[in-house]
């Protein structure tokens, strides 16, 4: 599920990066028009992320139980995978939208800022999941998905 979602999202972001970089070319004399066009590209990519990723993630949620059942032949594992997928799809969508909005950092040479934020977010995610697994009796995989989703949402609003 993550692979298909990230591949589609990455393709959109790579194309967006090229368009934004071309529109914000340093040789342009009209920077207001260049920024306006770059903003339009970002808005279009944002809409594309929503309209293309949503059906893909919904299909994964619908067929996750059957897919896992085909892989492991265990209904308990398939149900756990379905519960996890039903929650974590929101984290993947928020991550795709967040990366769409931060493409300007890459074009302007500020990718270090986003890298630091991603590193801190990943570190917090590992710590939060480890704390839940260690300190909460009966912690489930859907709790891990909830943590992933909440942290992605916090990072999205932080940017």
C-alpha positions in Angstrom: 0.0 0.0 0.0 2.8 2.4 0.9 4.8 1.6 -2.2 1.9 2.3 -4.6 0.9 5.4 -2.8 4.4 6.8 -2.6 5.2 6.0 -6.2 2.2 7.8 -7.5 2.8 10.7 -5.2 6.5 10.9 -6.1 5.7 10.9 -9.8 3.4 13.9 -9.3 5.9 15.7 -7.1 8.8 15.1 -9.5 6.7 16.6 -12.4 5.7 19.4 -10.1 9.3 20.2 -9.2 10.3 20.4 -12.8 7.4 22.7 -13.7 7.9 25.0 -10.6 11.6 25.2 -11.3 11.0 26.1 -14.9 8.4 28.7 -14.0 10.7 30.3 -11.4 13.6 30.5 -13.8 16.1 33.2 -12.7 16.1 34.7 -16.2 12.5 35.7 -15.9 11.9 39.5 -15.6 8.4 39.3 -14.3 8.8 37.6 -10.9 5.1 38.2 -9.9 3.9 36.3 -12.9 6.5 33.5 -12.3 5.4 33.1 -8.7 1.7 33.1 -9.8 2.4 30.3 -12.3 4.4 28.3 -9.8 1.5 28.7 -7.3 -0.9 27.4 -9.9 1.3 24.4 -10.6 1.3 23.6 -6.9 -2.5 23.9 -6.6 -2.9 21.6 -9.6 -0.6 19.0 -8.1 -2.4 19.2 -4.8 -5.7 18.5 -6.6 -4.1 15.7 -8.6 -2.8 14.1 -5.3 -6.3 14.2 -3.9 -8.1 12.9 -7.0 -5.5 10.2 -7.9 -4.4 9.0 -4.5 -7.8 8.8 -2.9 -9.2 6.1 -5.2 -5.9 4.2 -5.0 -6.0 4.2 -1.2 -9.7 3.3 -1.1 -9.1 0.3 -3.3 -6.3 -0.8 -0.9 -8.6 -0.5 2.0 -11.4 -2.4 0.2 -9.1 -5.3 -0.9 -6.6 -5.4 1.9 -8.3 -8.2 3.8 -8.5 -10.4 0.7 -5.0 -9.6 -0.4 -3.5 -10.5 3.0 -5.7 -13.6 3.2 -4.2 -14.6 -0.2 -0.7 -14.1 1.2 -0.9 -15.8 4.6 -4.2 -17.7 4.7 -4.9 -16.4 8.2 -8.1 -14.4 8.9 -6.8 -12.9 12.1 -3.8 -11.4 10.4 -6.0 -10.2 7.5 -8.4 -8.5 9.9 -5.4 -6.8 11.7 -4.1 -5.6 8.3 -7.5 -4.2 7.3 -7.7 -2.3 10.6 -4.2 -0.9 10.1 -4.8 0.0 6.5 -8.1 1.7 7.3 -6.3 4.2 9.5 -2.9 4.6 7.9 -4.3 5.6 4.5 -5.0 9.0 6.1 -1.3 9.3 7.0 -0.2 8.5 3.5 -2.6 11.1 2.0 -1.4 13.8 4.4 2.2 12.9 3.6 1.5 13.2 -0.1 -0.2 16.6 0.3 2.6 17.8 2.6 5.3 16.9 0.2 3.4 18.6 -2.6 3.3 21.9 -0.7 7.0 21.7 0.3 8.3 21.3 -3.2 9.2 25.0 -3.2 11.8 24.2 -0.6 13.6 21.9 -3.0 13.4 24.4 -5.9 14.7 27.3 -3.8 17.6 25.3 -2.2 16.1 24.9 1.2 15.7 21.1 1.2 17.8 20.9 4.4 14.9 22.4 6.3 12.5 19.7 5.1 15.0 17.0 5.7 15.5 18.1 9.3 11.7 18.2 9.9 11.3 14.7 8.4 14.2 13.4 10.5 12.6 14.8 13.7 9.2 13.5 12.7 10.6 10.0 12.1 12.4 10.1 15.4 9.3 11.2 17.3 7.3 8.5 15.5 9.7 5.8 16.6 9.8 7.1 20.2 6.0 7.3 20.4 5.4 3.8 19.0 8.1 2.4 21.3 6.4 4.0 24.3 3.0 2.7 23.3 4.3 -0.8 22.7 6.3 -0.9 26.0 3.9 0.9 28.4 0.4 0.1 27.0 -1.0 -3.3 27.8 -2.7 -4.9 24.7 -1.3 -2.3 22.2 -2.5 -3.1 18.8 -1.3 -2.3 15.3 -4.2 0.1 14.7 -2.7 2.2 17.6 0.5 2.4 15.7 -1.4 3.5 12.6 -3.1 6.2 14.7 0.2 7.5 15.9 1.5 7.6 12.3 -1.5 9.5 11.2 -1.5 12.0 14.0 2.2 12.8 13.6 1.8 13.2 9.9 -1.0 15.6 10.5 1.1 17.6 13.0 4.0 17.8 10.6 1.6 18.9 7.8 0.3 21.8 9.9 3.8 22.7 11.1 4.8 23.4 7.6 
